[in-house]
């Protein structure tokens, strides 16, 4: 097929501007680094104005930031502002009395921290190492400022109940590598595994200091009594969360989406992803003047959201847009790759429940373009689903969404600044982004079948790797060959199932006028995959010298194994509408990717046993007993319902 990705990449490489990208990062970061809701509102207005100046449709969708509205299973944050915050040493007398000032570094303030009286809080310091020590010293923290090197949200609620006046922390990820940095505390929930501050959470003043300052404070405490004064001018209010979107129409009603979260303090996380999305729109708008590139058959939409909360809220508030979206791409933290940053770029697949050929496209573009433009960039391709703003993979929303991110040593710290952003890295990812969006927005049957062919090759690699894994197991002297063979057959059948679903789903990316012939070709490819799996199964059976046995039932789920769950919310679980937001032994659902993928299958069609087996293959590990606990908990609290038992074909 005459599909030339290189030609498209080169065309957009000329249209994408490195200067524009760096300027966009700076514009967004300048406001969002304050991480207050008035700052978020300013960013949204500036971005919308830029989009409109490019001749692109721009709008702001306002979601309530009232700390109580639920979208899906996510409770919207309560709006917050902070105009100033300082921390100073009152005694003993030291040369540098002020050890933290929000004016100089916004991350000195914990996001959503409560206000002090206008005159501040002056109190002695009690050092608490961690939650365990706090339990032993509960009475010692009353009417004191607590200093801890640990993450204070782990025991914030205990501090409040024990009568602590405020908290100071020197906790920082990569503290030994970044001793002068302060961590960005972007959550102040009363729940240790929670996130945003809600209307029913408790205000508590809190500030962060660097590891170096923490060591100096430790030294003072070893010599005796230390008194601090904390002054925080903050407030909570019912406001709005502004979600900015830009839209370039195509000749048809369908749309392709690029999405990423703004409203964070980092230049890389995630002003970089936002800049890549915006520059993609600008470049695609400019591409209409190039005769070498085909016209858009579908619209292209870019959305700058608030992570998770805004993503689900936007979907809930704009169902008509969700119905028009046929594919999406999520960008997160893609503006830095120097060796000193230790960044690794990761491409995460769509969830298997929403498997799509778009993963093949983003993988091909990254492999091709990064090799040429960032030859020393470290990448990890074809990783299992993980959550950020790609919850649209939920079949109840119905938008397969590819996801690319990185997490370097500066992540969520004050060291994530504009001066460490790398222009060529931004340019490389903006070229990939614009090419991805334009390719899918202009694609006909030829382009999508091109992706389908390459997708079949990718699944061929997965089939080969899986066969090899079980072949090794069968050669072990102690192998229970019937059991190993049963697992191998089931695993290969699962890969065939997802491969078939992926190829069939490609049809939705093809214009209706071209679907008939394309459907025949896709069925041919599926037949090829089926034959390949049968051959590998025959090979393993010959190697085993026996027939496959029976699959072992999943342990610890006999009470619900045959029930068919149907989740009652869109998106992913967070338990934010429940009093208990995590389960002892099973943890929080918020970043539990296997649980999220299990929920995507929970549509009243498959049994719990079938879902858990699929998720174990998707993520390469069996977490069935823990996931079953979440199923039971959600059923108990009305987040899912059980359908009657029946056998699934």
N, C-alpha and C positions, 0 to 999 in steps of 0.2 A: 504493500500500500504506500502511496506517495504522501506520507505524513512526515514532515521534517521539523522535529522539535528544535533542532539547532538553529534553524532559520528564524523561528519565532523568538527564541531566547536572544539571538543577536539583534533582532529588531527592537525588542523591548530594552535591551542594554543601552541602546542609543536614546531611547525615550525617557528612561529613568534617570533622575538627577541626584547625584550624591550630595550636592550642596542642599538641595531641597529636602532630602531626607534628614540630614543633620540639623537643619533649621527646624524641621517639624519636631524632631526629638526635643530640641531645646525649648520650643514653644510650649509643648505639652508638659515637659518636666518642670519648667519654671513655676507653673501653678500647682500641678499635682503633687509636687514634692512636699507641699504643705499638708496634704491629705485631710483637708477640711471640706465641708460641703459647699461653702461659698467659693472655695478654690475650684472645686469640681465644676460648679456652675460657670465660672469664668472660662475654664478650658473648653467646655461644651460650646459656649457662644463663639469663642475664637475659632474653633475647628469648623463649626457650621459656616461661619463667614468665609473661611478659606475655601471650603468646598464650593460654596455658591460663587465665589470669585472665579473659580475654574470653569464655571458654566455647568456645574453638576448640581442636581437636586439635593438639597441638604435640609435635614429637619432634626428636631430634638424630641424624643419621646420621654415624657416626665413620668417616672414611677414614684409612688409614695415612699418617703423615707421616714416612716412614722413608728418604726420599731414593733409593728404588730400585724401589718397586712401580710397574708400568706399567698405566695405564688408557688404552685406545686407543693413541695414539702419544705420550702425555704421561706423564712420569716424575714421581711425586709428590715434593714438596719434602721436605727434611729439617727437622724441627722445630728451632726456635731460640729462645733467650731471652737477654735482656740487661738486667741490673739497674742498671748504671751505666757511664758513659763520659765522660772528660774529656780536653781537649787544652789544654796550657798552654805558654807561651813561657818557656823556661829562660834563654836569652840571645839577644840583649842584654837588659838590664834594661828593662822597660817598665812602665807604670802598671797596665794591665789584663793580668795574666799569663794568666788563663784565657780562652781565645778560643772554646771550645765545651764545653758541658756538657749531656749527654743529659737530666739532671734538668729543665732549663729548656726544652729543645726536643728531643724524640725524634729528629727528622730530622737532628740532628748525627751520628747513627750510621748507617752504611750497613747496611741489613738483611742479616742473615746474615754480618756481618763476624766475623772470628776474634778470640779473646781475646788480650790481652797477658799477660805474667807479672803477678802481683798487685802488684808494685812498679812496673809500667808499663815503657814503652820510652822511653829518652832517647837521642836521636840528632840528628845534624846533618840539615838539610833540603837536598834537591836539587830544584830546580824543573825540571819536564819539561812543556813546552808541550803535546805531543801524541805520538801513536804514532811519528810520523816522527822527532821529536827523540830519543825514547827509543832508537830503533835506533842513533843516533849516540853515545849516552851510556850504553850498557849497563853498562859497568864502573863508572860513577860512582854507581850507585844501590845498590851492595852495602853492607849494614849502615847504610843511610840511611832516613830518612822522606822519601818522595817527595811533593812538592806539585805539583798540576796543576790548571789551569783547565778541563781537558777531562773527559769522562766516563771514569772510571778503569776501568770494566769492558772498555773497548775494548782495554786492554793489561794487564789484571790478571795473566793467566797469564805474560806476559813479565816483569813485575815480580817475581813469585814465583820464577821460574827464575833471574833475575839477582841474587837475594838481598836485595831490598828488605825492610825490616822492617815497614813500614806505609805507608799512603797517606792523604793529605789532599787534598780537592778542593773547589774553589769553583764547580764547574760548576752552573749552574742555568738551566733554561728560562726565558726572559723575564728574564734577569739584569739587563738595562738598565732594565726596568720595575719589578723587585722586588729592588733592591740589598741589602736587609736580609734577604731570604728565603734559606732553604736548600732545596735540592732533596731530594725523597724518592727515595733509591736503593733500589728494591724488587727488585733482582736482584744476585747476586754469583757468577754462574756463571764458570767458567774460560773458557767460550766467549764470544768478543766479542759474538755475536748471541744468546746464551742468555738465561736468565731466572732461575728459581729455583735455589737452591743444592741440590746433590744429594750423595749419599754419596761420590761419586768426585771432587768438587770440592775445591779447596785453600783452607784457612782463610787469611785475611789480614786483619789489623786495618785498619779504614778509617773515617774520619770526614769529615764535610762541614762547611764553613763558608760564610758568606754572601759575596756578591760584594764588599761593603764590607770585610769582614775579609780577604778574599783580596787586595784592593788594598793593604791595610795590610801584609800579609805580603810582598807584592811589593816594597814600599818598603823594608822592613827588609833583604830579600835584596840589594837594589841597593847597600846600604851595607856588606855583609859577611856574615859567618857568622851563621847562625840555628840555634839548637838548640831542639827541641820535646820535650815529654814527653806521650806518649799512654798512657792507662790505660783499658782496656776489660774489663769483667767480663761476658763472654758465654759461652754454651755451646751445643753441638749435642746433640740427643738424638732417639731414635726416639719420636715422639709420635703424636698424631692431629690430623686436620683436621676440625673440627665443622661439619657442614652442617645448618642449622636449617630446619625446614619447619612450616608451619601448614596445616591442611586443614579446609575446610567441605564436608560431603557434600551431594550433590544426590540427586534421586530415581533417577538412573541411575548406571552405573559409569564413564562417561567423565568426563574432567577437563579443566579449563582452568588454565594455569599462569602465574604471574608470577614472574620470576626476576631476581636481581641480585646482584652480588658485595659481600660485606662484607670484613672483614679487610684494610682499607686505612687509611691515616693521615688521609685527608681528610674533612672534614665534608660537603663536596659530593660528592667522589669517594671512597667512594660511600655514605656514611651516608645521604645524601639519597634515593638510589634505594631503599635498604633500608627507610627510613621510609615511602616512598610505597607499597611493597608491603605492609608491615605494616598501615598505616592503611587500605589497600584491603580487607584481610581484615576488619578491625574494622568498617568501614562496611557491608560486604556482610552480615556477621553481624547487624548492627543492622537491615538493610533487610528482614529477614524479618518485621518487625512492620508494614511498610507494605503495605497492600492494593493500592496503586497499582502496585507493582512485581510482575512475575510471579515465581513460585517457581523455584528452581534445578532444572533437569533434569540438570545435570552438576555435579560437584564443583568447587570452586575451591581451588587449592593455591598457596601462596606459599613460595618457597625463597630463603634467603640462603646464598650459596655462596662459595667461593674462586674468583677469576677463572680461568676455563679449566680449571685443574687439578681443582678441586672440581666444576665443571660436568660434565666428562666422567666423573669418578669417580662422581658421584651417578647418572648414567645407567647406567654399567656395573654398579653395585651394586644398582640398583633397576629391573631390566628390566620388572617387572610394572607399575610406575608409568608407565614410558615407553609401554607398550602402551595404557594408559588415556588418555593425554594426546592431545587432538585439536588443540590450539592453545596458543600461549604468547605472552608479552610480556616483553621484557627492558628494565629501567630502569637507566640509568647516568648519574649526575651531573646532577640536575634540580632543584637547590635554589637557583639563583642566576641572575638575569637582568639585574641593574642594568647600566647603560651602562659603569660603571667596571670591570666584570668581562669585558666583550667576549664574552659567551657567545652562542653560536649553537646552537639546538636542532635536531638532525638526526634525521630519520626515515629509517631504512634499510629497504629492502625485504627480504623473505625471499629467499633464493637462488632463482634461476629453477628449479632442480631441485626446489624445494619451494614453488613459487608458490602463493599463497593469497589469498582475499578478505579475510583479516584485515588486510592492508596497507591496504585501502580503509577499513576501519573505523577504524583508529588515525589515518589521515590525515584522515578526516572529523571525528573528535572533536577533533583538534588544531586544525584550521582553524576549527572552530566555537567552541570554548571558549576557546582562547588569544586569539582576536580580541576576545572580550568581556572577559576577565579580565586579560590581560597584553597590551594593545594595542600596546605598543612592543617586544615580544619578537621577536627575529630567528629565523626558522626556515628550514630547508632541507628540503624534502619530497621523497619519492620518490627517495631516493638508492640507489645499488646496495648490495648486501650488503657488510657489513664485520663483522669478528669481535669479539665480546666474550663474553658468556655465551649466545649464540644459536646455538651449534654444533649444537643439536638440529634445525636445518634439514637436517642430513645425512639423506638418505632412509634410510640404514641405521639411524637412530634414529627418524625419521619424525614429527617434531613441528614443523610450521611455526611460526616464532617471529619476531614483529615486534620491532623494536629502535629505541629512542629514547635519544639521549644528547646531551651537550654537552661542550665542552672549552674552558674559559675560561682567562684569563691566570694564574689561581692553581693550575692543574692540577699535581698532584704536587709541590707546594711547601709549605713550612711556613705559607704565607699562606692555605691552604685551611682556615680556622677557623670555628668556630660563629658568631662575631659577624658574619660576612659572609653567613650564610644568610638567604634572603628567604622569610618565611612565606607570603605570597600565592602565590609561585611553587610552593612545595611543595603548597599547597592545590589550585592549578589542576591540577597533574599527578596528584595523588591522586584528584581527581574524575574525570579522564580515565581513569585506571587502573581505578578501581572500576567505572565505567560500561562500559568495554571488557570486563572480566572477567564482570560480571553479564550484559551483553548476550549474550555467547557462551554463558554457562552456562545461560541461560534461553531461548535462541533455538529457534524452530521453523522450519518451512519459510518462513513469511512473512518473518521477519527475515533469513534467509540469502539468500533470493531478492532482497530489498531490496539487500543488499550486492552480489550478483551483477550487478544492474542498474547500479549505480554503478561497479562494476569494469569492466564493458563500456565505459562512458563514458571511464574512465581509459585503457583500451587504445585507444579511438578517438583520444584525444589523441596517444598514442604513434605510432599509425599515421599520423596527419596530419603529425606532426613529421618522421617518417622519410621520408615521401613528399616533403615539401618539401626536405629535405636533398639527396635524389637528383635532384630536379627542377632544383635550382640547379647541380648537377654536370653534368647533361645539357645545360644551356644554355651551358656553357663551350665556347669555340671549339676548344680542344685536347682535348676529351673523347673518350675511346675509348668511344663510346656502347654498343656491345654488351657491353663489360666492366662499365660502370657499371650498365647495365640488369640484367645477371646478378646483380650484388651487391645491387641494389635488390630484385629479386624474392626472392632468398634471405633478405635481411634481413626483408622483410615476411612471408615464410612463417614465419620464426622467431618473430616477434611473434604471429602467429596460433597457432602451436604453444603458446607459453607462455600466451596468453590462454585457449586451449582447456583446457590443463592446469589453469589457475587455476579456471576455472568448473566443470570436472568435479570438482576436489578439494573444492568447496563442499559436495558431497553428504555428505561425512563429518561435516559440522557439523549435518546435519539428522537428526532422529530417524528410525529405520527405518520407522516407521509412516507417515511423510509423504514418503518418498523417491521413490516411484513417480511421482507427479504432478510433484514437483520435478525429477526427472530429465528429464522431457519439456520443462519450461520451460528448464532449463539447456541442453539440446540446441538449443532454438530460439535462445537467445542466441548459442551457438557458431556456428550457421548464419548469424546476422546478422553476426558478426565475419568469417566466411569470405567472405560476399558483399562486405563492405566492402574487404577486402584485394584481392579480385579486381578490383573497380572501380578501386582505386588502381593496381594493376599495369597495367590496361588504359590508364589515364591516362598513366602513365609510358612505356608502349610507344608510344602515339600521339605523345607529346612527342619521343621518341627517333627515331621514324620507322624503326625496325629491330627485329629480333627479338633477344632476349637471347643473349649469347654463352655461353662456358663459364667457370665460376668458375676463377680461378687457383688452383693447388694451393698450400698453405701451404709456405713455404720452410723448409729446414733440418730437416725431420722425415721425410724419405722412408723412413728405416729403420724407423720405428714408425707411420707414418701410418695404415696399415690394420689395425694391431693393436687389440684391444679390451681396455683395462685394467680390472682389478677390484681396488679397494683392499681391503686385508685388516685394516683397523682402523676403529673407529667414531670419528666426529668429524673433527677437522682434523689435519693433519700438524704436527709440531714437530721431528722428528728427534732427540728427547731420548734415545732408546734407542740412537743411533748415535754413533760417535766423532766424526764430522764433522757438525756441526749446521747448516752452511750451505754453499752451493756457490759457488765463485769465479765471479763474473759473473752468477750467478743468485740469490744471496742466501739469506736465511733464509725458511723456509716459515711461520713463526709468525704474522705479520700480513699475509701475502700473500693478499688477498681473491680475486683472480682464480684463484690456485692452489687455494684452498679450494673455490671454486665448480666448478673443473674436477674436483676429487676427488669432489664430490657427484654428478657425472655418471658417474664411473668405476665402473660396476656390471656390467661385462662385456657390455654391450649395444651401446654406441656405439664407433666407432673413435676413435683419438686425433685424427685430422683433424676429425671431426665435433664432438668435445668442444671443441677449441680454437676452432673457428669459432663455436660457441655462446657461449663465454666472451667472445670478442671483442665480440659483439653485446651481451652482458649488461653489460659494463663499459665499453663505448665505446672500447676501445683493444685493439690486437693485440699480445699478448705471447707469441705462439706459440712462438718459438724458446727463450725463457727457460723457459716452462712445460714444454716438451718435455724440457729438461735435467733438470727435477725428476722427470718421469715416468721417465726412464732411471735416475736415481739411486735412486728408490724401488723400481723393479723389481730393480735390482742388489742392493739390501739387503733384499729380501723384504717390502717394505711394500705392494707390489701385484704382481699376477700378470697375465700376458698370456693372453688367450683367443685361439683360432684366428682367422685372418683369414676374414672373410665380409662380404658386402654387407649393409648395414642398410636395410630398406625405408624 
